[in-house]
Amino acid sequence: ISVSGPINPNTGFVIDFSDLKKWVIKPLEDMFDHRCLNDCFPFKDSLKPTAENLADFILDFATEQLKDFLGTWVEEVSVAETPDNIAKVRFGEG
C-alpha cells in the first residue's frame, strides 16, 4: 500500500506506519490471512479472487479506513501472487 499526502509538521510523517498497520493492515490480515479467499467477503458471493480484484478491494478498503487522516490518500495497492507476478491498482484508475 502506497499512501500520499502532506507531511505532518508535528510528526514528520504523511502517516505513521503504526497507524497504517492499526487501521488498514491488521484488519486486512484478520479478513484474509490463512483463509481461502473463495470463502471471504467479497469473493464468496460472485467476485473472483484474482490478485487484481484483491488489490482493488484493498484500495477501496484502505481509502475508506484512512478517510479521517486529513490530506492522506492511497496512491497504489500491489498484490504479489509470486515475486514475478504482481497486480497493481492505482487511485483513480479502473
MDAnalysis code that builds the backbone (N, CA, C; Angstrom):
import MDAnalysis as mda
import numpy as np

u = mda.Universe.empty(282, n_residues=94, atom_resindex=np.repeat(np.arange(94), 3), trajectory=True)
u.add_TopologyAttr("name", ["N", "CA", "C"] * 94)
u.add_TopologyAttr("resid", np.arange(1, 95))
u.add_TopologyAttr("resname", ["ILE", "SER", "VAL", "SER", "GLY", "PRO", "ILE", "ASN", "PRO", "ASN", "THR", "GLY", "PHE", "VAL", "ILE", "ASP", "PHE", "SER", "ASP", "LEU", "LYS", "LYS", "TRP", "VAL", "ILE", "LYS", "PRO", "LEU", "GLU", "ASP", "MET", "PHE", "ASP", "HIS", "ARG", "CYS", "LEU", "ASN", "ASP", "CYS", "PHE", "PRO", "PHE", "LYS", "ASP", "SER", "LEU", "LYS", "PRO", "THR", "ALA", "GLU", "ASN", "LEU", "ALA", "ASP", "PHE", "ILE", "LEU", "ASP", "PHE", "ALA", "THR", "GLU", "GLN", "LEU", "LYS", "ASP", "PHE", "LEU", "GLY", "THR", "TRP", "VAL", "GLU", "GLU", "VAL", "SER", "VAL", "ALA", "GLU", "THR", "PRO", "ASP", "ASN", "ILE", "ALA", "LYS", "VAL", "ARG", "PHE", "GLY", "GLU", "GLY"])
u.atoms.positions = np.array([
    [0.858, -1.170, 0.000],
    [0.000, 0.000, 0.000],
    [0.894, 1.219, 0.000],
    [0.687, 2.092, -0.967],
    [1.411, 3.358, -1.045],
    [0.432, 4.475, -0.751],
    [0.815, 5.348, 0.197],
    [-0.033, 6.492, 0.538],
    [0.695, 7.782, 0.217],
    [-0.082, 8.820, 0.001],
    [0.469, 10.139, -0.267],
    [-0.275, 11.155, 0.580],
    [0.318, 12.306, 0.671],
    [-0.308, 13.404, 1.385],
    [0.752, 14.343, 1.907],
    [0.317, 15.396, 2.571],
    [1.280, 16.339, 3.122],
    [1.987, 15.747, 4.337],
    [3.210, 16.161, 4.533],
    [3.952, 15.734, 5.722],
    [3.456, 16.543, 6.908],
    [3.038, 15.842, 7.950],
    [2.595, 16.491, 9.175],
    [3.808, 17.133, 9.846],
    [3.809, 18.453, 10.063],
    [4.983, 19.107, 10.642],
    [5.268, 18.672, 12.083],
    [4.252, 18.164, 12.770],
    [4.446, 17.712, 14.155],
    [5.095, 16.342, 14.248],
    [4.812, 15.472, 13.251],
    [5.334, 14.107, 13.304],
    [6.440, 13.840, 12.296],
    [6.437, 14.602, 11.199],
    [7.385, 14.347, 10.122],
    [6.940, 13.238, 9.191],
    [5.715, 12.723, 9.372],
    [5.177, 11.630, 8.568],
    [3.992, 12.109, 7.741],
    [3.746, 11.415, 6.621],
    [2.453, 11.512, 5.950],
    [1.441, 10.776, 6.826],
    [1.801, 9.555, 7.222],
    [1.046, 8.771, 8.195],
    [2.047, 7.864, 8.897],
    [1.904, 7.737, 10.178],
    [2.784, 6.862, 10.956],
    [2.489, 5.412, 10.557],
    [3.528, 4.621, 10.332],
    [3.333, 3.225, 9.945],
    [2.522, 2.456, 10.976],
    [2.636, 2.820, 12.248],
    [1.833, 2.123, 13.265],
    [0.343, 2.413, 13.065],
    [-0.005, 3.618, 12.626],
    [-1.405, 3.927, 12.319],
    [-1.868, 3.177, 11.077],
    [-1.012, 3.097, 10.058],
    [-1.346, 2.350, 8.850],
    [-1.591, 0.882, 9.186],
    [-0.745, 0.337, 10.040],
    [-0.921, -1.059, 10.435],
    [-2.209, -1.241, 11.229],
    [-2.466, -0.336, 12.172],
    [-3.655, -0.437, 13.030],
    [-4.952, -0.311, 12.232],
    [-5.016, 0.649, 11.306],
    [-6.262, 0.957, 10.616],
    [-6.465, 0.199, 9.316],
    [-5.370, -0.298, 8.709],
    [-5.510, -0.945, 7.401],
    [-4.951, -2.372, 7.407],
    [-3.685, -2.521, 7.739],
    [-3.026, -3.826, 7.607],
    [-3.635, -4.882, 8.524],
    [-3.773, -4.580, 9.799],
    [-4.305, -5.552, 10.763],
    [-5.718, -5.996, 10.402],
    [-6.641, -5.069, 10.094],
    [-7.974, -5.538, 9.682],
    [-7.949, -6.412, 8.426],
    [-7.070, -6.092, 7.477],
    [-6.959, -6.927, 6.279],
    [-6.405, -8.303, 6.619],
    [-5.425, -8.351, 7.501],
    [-4.908, -9.650, 7.944],
    [-6.012, -10.468, 8.605],
    [-6.823, -9.814, 9.425],
    [-7.919, -10.515, 10.087],
    [-8.924, -11.063, 9.074],
    [-9.125, -10.341, 7.970],
    [-10.069, -10.777, 6.936],
    [-9.542, -11.931, 6.088],
    [-8.250, -11.873, 5.730],
    [-7.750, -12.756, 4.678],
    [-6.636, -13.724, 5.066],
    [-5.881, -13.451, 6.113],
    [-4.709, -14.274, 6.425],
    [-5.103, -15.702, 6.804],
    [-4.473, -16.653, 6.164],
    [-4.690, -18.076, 6.389],
    [-6.142, -18.495, 6.136],
    [-6.745, -17.894, 5.140],
    [-8.123, -18.232, 4.787],
    [-8.212, -18.482, 3.290],
    [-9.171, -19.274, 2.910],
    [-9.464, -19.488, 1.488],
    [-10.207, -18.252, 0.988],
    [-9.637, -17.557, 0.014],
    [-10.249, -16.324, -0.472],
    [-11.643, -16.565, -1.045],
    [-11.894, -17.753, -1.557],
    [-13.222, -18.063, -2.081],
    [-14.299, -17.983, -1.014],
    [-13.907, -18.111, 0.255],
    [-14.862, -18.092, 1.364],
    [-14.952, -16.728, 2.045],
    [-14.175, -15.756, 1.579],
    [-14.118, -14.435, 2.213],
    [-14.927, -13.418, 1.429],
    [-15.541, -12.463, 2.164],
    [-16.165, -11.316, 1.506],
    [-15.049, -10.528, 0.845],
    [-15.221, -10.055, -0.336],
    [-16.389, -10.045, -1.215],
    [-16.398, -11.191, -2.217],
    [-15.506, -12.138, -2.051],
    [-15.331, -13.179, -3.061],
    [-16.321, -14.324, -2.939],
    [-16.900, -14.514, -1.778],
    [-17.781, -15.669, -1.609],
    [-19.090, -15.539, -2.369],
    [-19.465, -14.325, -2.746],
    [-20.734, -14.136, -3.446],
    [-20.602, -14.325, -4.955],
    [-19.732, -13.529, -5.590],
    [-19.625, -13.680, -7.044],
    [-18.291, -13.218, -7.606],
    [-17.606, -12.338, -6.909],
    [-16.353, -11.789, -7.414],
    [-15.252, -12.845, -7.375],
    [-14.501, -12.967, -8.448],
    [-13.415, -13.951, -8.496],
    [-12.218, -13.442, -7.693],
    [-11.570, -14.306, -6.906],
    [-10.454, -13.882, -6.049],
    [-9.125, -13.782, -6.797],
    [-9.097, -12.924, -7.807],
    [-7.856, -12.694, -8.540],
    [-7.016, -11.657, -7.785],
    [-5.751, -11.590, -8.101],
    [-4.882, -10.575, -7.490],
    [-5.383, -9.176, -7.815],
    [-5.887, -8.991, -9.039],
    [-6.406, -7.684, -9.434],
    [-7.633, -7.293, -8.606],
    [-8.563, -8.232, -8.424],
    [-9.750, -7.941, -7.626],
    [-9.397, -7.729, -6.156],
    [-8.435, -8.486, -5.659],
    [-7.999, -8.302, -4.277],
    [-7.351, -6.931, -4.108],
    [-6.510, -6.525, -5.036],
    [-5.877, -5.205, -4.963],
    [-6.929, -4.099, -5.015],
    [-7.922, -4.258, -5.863],
    [-8.989, -3.265, -5.973],
    [-9.795, -3.188, -4.677],
    [-10.108, -4.335, -4.084],
    [-10.816, -4.354, -2.804],
    [-9.988, -3.658, -1.724],
    [-8.693, -3.968, -1.668],
    [-7.818, -3.361, -0.664],
    [-7.732, -1.854, -0.862],
    [-7.663, -1.411, -2.112],
    [-7.640, 0.027, -2.386],
    [-8.885, 0.704, -1.822],
    [-10.041, 0.139, -2.098],
    [-11.289, 0.711, -1.584],
    [-11.334, 0.668, -0.060],
    [-10.950, -0.459, 0.516],
    [-10.965, -0.611, 1.971],
    [-10.015, 0.384, 2.632],
    [-8.791, 0.457, 2.138],
    [-7.802, 1.363, 2.723],
    [-8.221, 2.814, 2.588],
    [-8.803, 3.158, 1.439],
    [-9.286, 4.526, 1.227],
    [-10.344, 4.877, 2.269],
    [-11.266, 3.970, 2.504],
    [-12.317, 4.205, 3.499],
    [-11.726, 4.310, 4.909],
    [-10.801, 3.423, 5.224],
    [-10.205, 3.424, 6.568],
    [-9.407, 4.697, 6.836],
    [-8.793, 5.254, 5.819],
    [-7.909, 6.414, 6.001],
    [-8.599, 7.752, 5.732],
    [-9.900, 7.746, 5.500],
    [-10.589, 8.991, 5.145],
    [-10.486, 10.062, 6.227],
    [-10.292, 9.665, 7.482],
    [-10.205, 10.645, 8.572],
    [-8.785, 11.143, 8.831],
    [-7.806, 10.575, 8.137],
    [-6.436, 11.088, 8.220],
    [-6.340, 12.198, 7.181],
    [-6.596, 13.398, 7.612],
    [-6.757, 14.532, 6.711],
    [-5.595, 14.678, 5.736],
    [-5.949, 14.788, 4.480],
    [-4.956, 15.021, 3.450],
    [-4.200, 13.786, 3.010],
    [-4.527, 12.618, 3.562],
    [-3.828, 11.382, 3.216],
    [-4.720, 10.549, 2.296],
    [-4.138, 10.017, 1.233],
    [-4.896, 9.152, 0.349],
    [-4.023, 7.992, -0.100],
    [-4.688, 6.935, -0.560],
    [-3.997, 5.745, -1.052],
    [-3.692, 5.961, -2.523],
    [-2.421, 5.907, -2.864],
    [-1.977, 6.068, -4.256],
    [-2.084, 4.761, -5.032],
    [-1.625, 3.661, -4.396],
    [-1.492, 2.403, -5.133],
    [-1.512, 1.230, -4.167],
    [-2.053, 0.117, -4.646],
    [-2.008, -1.148, -3.920],
    [-1.411, -2.185, -4.858],
    [-0.444, -2.940, -4.354],
    [0.174, -4.029, -5.111],
    [-0.097, -5.344, -4.398],
    [-0.490, -6.341, -5.160],
    [-0.682, -7.694, -4.622],
    [0.185, -8.631, -5.450],
    [1.086, -9.336, -4.776],
    [2.004, -10.251, -5.462],
    [1.514, -11.690, -5.335],
    [1.288, -12.318, -6.461],
    [0.989, -13.750, -6.467],
    [2.286, -14.535, -6.307],
    [3.322, -14.060, -6.995],
    [4.677, -14.586, -6.898],
    [5.593, -13.366, -7.004],
    [6.906, -13.534, -6.793],
    [7.802, -12.382, -6.950],
    [7.765, -11.763, -8.353],
    [7.368, -12.540, -9.348],
    [7.340, -12.037, -10.724],
    [5.951, -11.665, -11.236],
    [4.905, -11.986, -10.489],
    [3.521, -11.716, -10.907],
    [2.854, -10.808, -9.895],
    [2.775, -9.528, -10.244],
    [2.258, -8.529, -9.319],
    [1.146, -7.742, -10.001],
    [0.011, -7.638, -9.310],
    [-1.098, -6.807, -9.788],
    [-1.060, -5.485, -9.034],
    [-1.193, -4.383, -9.759],
    [-1.200, -3.063, -9.148],
    [-2.471, -2.331, -9.546],
    [-3.066, -1.657, -8.584],
    [-4.235, -0.822, -8.826],
    [-3.897, 0.548, -8.270],
    [-4.150, 1.561, -9.072],
    [-3.833, 2.931, -8.669],
    [-5.110, 3.723, -8.466],
    [-5.047, 4.669, -7.543],
    [-6.173, 5.558, -7.271],
    [-6.582, 6.266, -8.550],
    [-7.880, 6.295, -8.805],
    [-8.389, 6.999, -9.970],
    [-8.345, 6.215, -11.252],
    [-7.876, 4.977, -11.198],
    [-7.850, 4.145, -12.394],
    [-8.818, 2.984, -12.214],
    [-9.337, 2.491, -13.298],
    [-10.176, 1.312, -13.235],
    [-11.582, 1.543, -13.073],
])
